[in-house]
Amino acid sequence: MRVVPPRHIVWSTDSVDLSDPFQRKWYIRQVLLHGCAEDIRSLDLEEVARLLDELKLPPHLDRLWRDFLRERPHA
């Protein structure tokens, strides 16, 4: 599934293939780094939790996401 991401998240390409695991992980990282609340709401938080170790976020964002994911109510 190809998406056209907002320019504030991805500025190096016109589209991202979310069916490609590498591009999907890269896109999720970009959203966590540069996205606004609306962009982050579009992510699957279970997927973010599964991928967090692989995303190599800066330490302050990694801590923020780990704390948030640990504290949120599970459905």
N, C-alpha and C positions, 0 to 999 in steps of 0.2 A: 504494500500500500504506500503510494507516494503522497507526500504532503508538501505544501508550500508553506514553509515556516515564516513567521514574522521576522522582519529584518533586525529587530533588536535582539533576537535570539541567534539567528544564523545569517551571516552576511557573506559567506564564502561560496554559497551555491543557491540555486533557485528552488531546488526540491531535495527532499530526503526520502529514501526508501525505508520505511519503518518495518518492512518484512525482512530486511537484511539485519541480522543481529548486531553487527558492528556499528552500522549507521544508527540503529535504534538506541543502543547504549550511548553513543556519542550525542545523539539528539537529547536524550534524557539529561545527560550531564550539562549540555548547553542550557536547557530550560532551568535546571537548578542553579546554574551560575548567573544567567542573564534574564530569566523570565520574570514576569510580574505575577501577581496573585492569580489572574485569569489563566495564564499559561500553566502555572503549577497545578491549578485545579483540573486541568485536562489530563494530568498524569495518573497512572494507576499506582497508588501508594504501595500496594503489595509488591509490584514489580520494582519500584524504587528501593524498597526494603531488601529485596533479594539481590539487587545489583549494587547496593551501596559500597560494599568492599571493593568492587571493581571500578567504580567511577573516579577514584583518585581526586576527590574534591579537596580544596584547600582546607586546612585543619579547622578553621572556625566554622565553615559551612558543613563539614563532615560532622562535627560535634552537634551543631544545631539540628541537623536532620536525624542523627541517631537519637538525640533527646526527644525530638518531636515524635518519631516513629515508636519509641518505647512507651511514651506517655499517652498516645492517642487510644481511644476506646476501639477495641476490635469488634468488627461486625459479626 
